[in-house]
Each structure stands twice: as structure tokens, then as C-alpha cells.
């Protein structure tokens, strides 16, 4: 899987996701990056995110979706 790279509308898109909730597999700091999933009708970022992890941002090892702001995740890519 290769990620195209944007443009991303929110400044935090592509930033490090710390996995403080410890819901995703434990990895070194900087492994995971988060991206906003736009929610129609909202002016802010909302609760939906995609979090991808890997040594290289454009070639993630796995991606996860959360619709409840990091409480639960569902893997969406290997």
C-alpha cells in the first residue's frame, strides 16, 4: 500500500499519534501517524481518524480507522 500524500486540510494530519490509549499494538514513538476523516456538516475535525503505522509514512505497514476519537480501532489495511 502506498499513500499519495495529500493535500491534507488540517495541520495535524500526518502528525505523530502517540497511542496513549494503548489500543493499537505497542510500537516505538513516531511509528504511528494520524489523519483526519472529514465528517460532513462539521466545521471542526470531528472524531473520525485514520492512523497508519510504519517506518516510512508513504508505505505504511498497517492502517486503522477510528470513528470514536481513539476509543476503538478497526484495521483497514494490512
N, C-alpha and C positions, 0 to 999 in steps of 0.2 A: 504494500500500500504506500502510495506517495501522496503527500498533501501539497496542493497547489500554492498555498501561501498568501491568500488574502485577495483584496484588501479586507482587513478586519475593522469594523466600525467602532470598536471600543478599545481604549488604550490598554486595558488589562488583558486583552486577547493575546495569547502567546506567552503570558507570564507564568512563572513557576507556580505550580499547585503543590502545596506543602503536605497534603494528605494527613492533616492533623486529626481528621475524623477516624483515621486508620481503617477505612472501609476497603480501600484498594490494597493490592499486595504491597508489602513494605519494600521500598527501594530507596536509594540514596537521594538526598536533596537535589533537586534540579532535574530529576528523571521525568517527572510529570509536568505537563503544561496544560493550561485551561483555555477554553474558547467559548464565547457566548453563543447560545442558540436564540435567535431573535424570536420574541413572542409577540404576535400581532396584537395591537391595542395597548401595549405598554410603552411608556416613554423611557423607562429605565431598563437595566439589563435583565430583570426578571430572575427566575430561579433555574432556568434550563442551561446546562453546560455540557460540553464535550471535553473530556480530559484524555489526553493522549500521552503515552509514555514511551520513551526510547532514548538512545544515546544521541540520535540526530532528529531534530524537530521535523524535518521533511520526510523522514522514513520511520514512523513510529512502530514500535513492536506491538502495541495494543491501544485501542481507544474505547472509552466508556462514556455512556450517556447518563446524566442525572437530570431528572425533572423536578427534584425537590431540594435543590441547593445543597448537594453533597451528602444527604442523609442515606440515599441508596444509589447504587450504580448498576447499569446493565452493560455488559460488554457488547460492542457493536462492530468491532473489527479485531482480527486475531492478534 
